[in-house]
């Protein structure tokens, strides 16, 4: 994809997240949103919490690229916000909506010339802003899909002979 399309597509993908999460959280029962599909797997709400954590990380990275600075890695298991059952999914969704709006505002100022900016990720080494933007959009979609897959599990378990159609979506236990 060319650079102009990359900027457009990244902004479009990232702009879908807040409304998608708002609809899921407003529509679905809380029990479905917080149920883990298997031990050591994230629930839908935990996926949203991770997306919210990484929204801050991606903005720090964007600032680093624009300032010509290197940046640290991020380990969600050590640095992420722990799941907190007292936080309502709706408050997480509202916080994500606000945070994503700020991200989209920052992305609006990028030009194709910015995409070749380089920085060093502490763990992965040299990278370009182009690569980081691809990762941001892919990461957002991946964890939204992961959340939806987590919510599929009770339905998959209850669908009897149709389970064969879900073989690629079953979250393995343990």
VMD Tcl script that draws the C-alpha trace (Angstrom):
set ca {
  {0.00 0.00 0.00}
  {1.25 3.47 -0.71}
  {2.02 5.96 2.04}
  {-1.13 8.07 1.61}
  {-3.28 4.94 1.84}
  {-1.38 3.77 4.90}
  {-2.14 6.98 6.77}
  {-5.77 6.87 5.70}
  {-6.23 3.18 6.51}
  {-4.55 3.42 9.91}
  {-6.75 6.36 10.88}
  {-9.86 4.57 9.61}
  {-9.06 1.32 11.42}
  {-8.29 3.14 14.66}
  {-11.42 5.26 14.37}
  {-13.64 2.14 14.40}
  {-12.45 0.94 17.80}
  {-14.35 3.23 20.17}
  {-17.79 2.75 18.61}
  {-17.21 -0.99 18.30}
  {-16.32 -1.25 21.98}
  {-19.15 1.06 23.03}
  {-21.66 -1.11 21.18}
  {-20.29 -4.33 22.68}
  {-20.34 -2.94 26.20}
  {-23.74 -1.26 25.93}
  {-25.37 -4.30 24.33}
  {-23.86 -7.43 25.88}
  {-24.25 -8.73 29.42}
  {-21.38 -7.92 31.77}
  {-20.91 -11.63 32.54}
  {-20.06 -12.30 28.91}
  {-17.63 -9.39 28.79}
  {-15.68 -10.45 31.90}
  {-15.64 -14.22 31.37}
  {-12.22 -15.60 30.55}
  {-12.35 -18.16 27.76}
  {-9.67 -20.28 29.46}
  {-7.21 -19.95 32.33}
  {-4.47 -17.45 31.51}
  {-6.50 -16.03 28.59}
  {-7.92 -12.52 28.62}
  {-11.60 -11.75 28.82}
  {-13.08 -9.14 26.48}
  {-12.80 -6.46 29.17}
  {-9.17 -7.41 29.81}
  {-8.52 -7.00 26.08}
  {-10.06 -3.52 26.24}
  {-7.93 -2.70 29.28}
  {-4.83 -3.76 27.34}
  {-5.86 -1.68 24.31}
  {-6.32 1.27 26.64}
  {-2.84 0.71 28.17}
  {-1.23 0.44 24.77}
  {-3.01 3.54 23.51}
  {-0.74 5.47 25.87}
  {2.28 3.46 24.72}
  {1.59 4.12 21.03}
  {1.20 7.83 21.71}
  {4.53 7.88 23.56}
  {6.11 6.09 20.61}
  {4.56 8.53 18.14}
  {5.97 11.44 20.14}
  {9.37 9.75 20.24}
  {9.42 9.30 16.47}
  {8.44 12.93 15.89}
  {11.10 14.13 18.35}
  {13.79 11.82 16.99}
  {14.10 9.85 20.25}
  {14.36 6.14 20.93}
  {11.80 4.48 23.17}
  {11.48 1.57 25.60}
  {9.59 -1.65 25.06}
  {6.35 -2.44 26.84}
  {5.61 -5.64 28.72}
  {1.86 -5.82 29.41}
  {2.33 -8.55 32.03}
  {4.62 -6.33 34.08}
  {3.58 -2.80 33.11}
  {-0.07 -3.18 32.17}
  {-2.96 -2.19 34.35}
  {-4.14 -5.19 36.36}
  {-7.72 -6.31 35.84}
  {-9.92 -4.56 38.38}
  {-13.40 -5.90 38.87}
  {-14.51 -2.61 40.43}
  {-14.06 -0.69 37.15}
  {-17.18 -0.80 35.08}
  {-16.74 -1.81 31.43}
  {-18.63 1.35 30.46}
  {-16.05 3.55 32.24}
  {-13.22 1.73 30.42}
  {-14.99 2.24 27.11}
  {-15.53 5.94 27.80}
  {-11.87 6.36 28.76}
  {-10.82 4.53 25.60}
  {-13.04 6.76 23.47}
  {-11.43 9.89 24.92}
  {-7.93 8.50 24.58}
  {-8.47 7.34 21.00}
  {-9.86 10.76 20.02}
  {-6.61 12.33 21.22}
  {-4.63 9.74 19.25}
  {-6.56 10.42 16.08}
  {-5.97 14.15 16.52}
  {-2.21 13.51 16.78}
  {-2.29 11.21 13.74}
  {-4.13 13.85 11.70}
  {-0.94 15.93 11.62}
  {1.19 13.21 10.02}
  {2.25 13.41 6.41}
  {3.72 10.74 4.12}
  {7.14 12.34 4.67}
  {6.91 11.46 8.39}
  {6.64 7.75 7.66}
  {10.38 7.34 7.11}
  {11.23 8.73 10.54}
  {13.40 6.28 12.44}
  {13.80 5.38 16.08}
  {15.10 2.47 18.09}
  {12.79 0.22 20.05}
  {14.66 -1.02 23.11}
  {13.90 -4.68 22.36}
  {13.24 -4.82 18.62}
  {15.90 -2.43 17.38}
  {15.61 0.10 14.54}
  {12.16 0.76 13.14}
  {10.27 3.35 11.15}
  {7.13 5.25 11.94}
  {5.56 3.46 8.97}
  {6.17 0.10 10.67}
  {4.87 1.32 14.01}
  {1.65 2.62 12.44}
  {1.08 -0.74 10.74}
  {1.64 -2.42 14.10}
  {-0.77 -0.05 15.86}
  {-3.63 -0.80 13.48}
  {-2.90 -4.52 13.45}
  {-2.59 -4.62 17.24}
  {-5.92 -2.86 17.67}
  {-7.70 -5.29 15.35}
  {-5.95 -8.32 16.85}
  {-7.07 -7.59 20.41}
  {-10.59 -6.68 19.34}
  {-10.81 -10.01 17.54}
  {-9.34 -11.70 20.63}
  {-12.07 -10.10 22.75}
  {-14.80 -11.24 20.38}
  {-13.28 -14.72 20.29}
  {-13.37 -14.83 24.09}
  {-17.07 -13.97 24.00}
  {-17.71 -16.71 21.41}
  {-16.60 -19.52 23.71}
  {-19.84 -20.14 25.65}
  {-21.74 -20.25 22.36}
  {-19.22 -22.58 20.74}
  {-19.44 -24.91 23.72}
  {-23.21 -25.03 23.42}
  {-23.62 -25.47 19.67}
  {-23.42 -29.28 19.57}
  {-22.63 -30.71 16.14}
  {-21.97 -27.24 14.67}
  {-18.78 -27.04 16.76}
  {-16.86 -28.33 13.73}
  {-17.44 -24.96 12.05}
  {-15.65 -23.19 14.89}
  {-12.46 -25.27 15.05}
  {-10.28 -22.23 14.33}
  {-12.01 -20.18 17.03}
  {-11.91 -22.54 20.00}
  {-9.69 -21.28 22.80}
  {-7.77 -24.26 24.13}
  {-8.15 -24.95 27.84}
  {-4.80 -24.90 29.67}
}
mol new
graphics top color blue
foreach p $ca { graphics top sphere $p radius 0.5 }
foreach p [lrange $ca 0 end-1] q [lrange $ca 1 end] { graphics top cylinder $p $q radius 0.2 }
display resetview
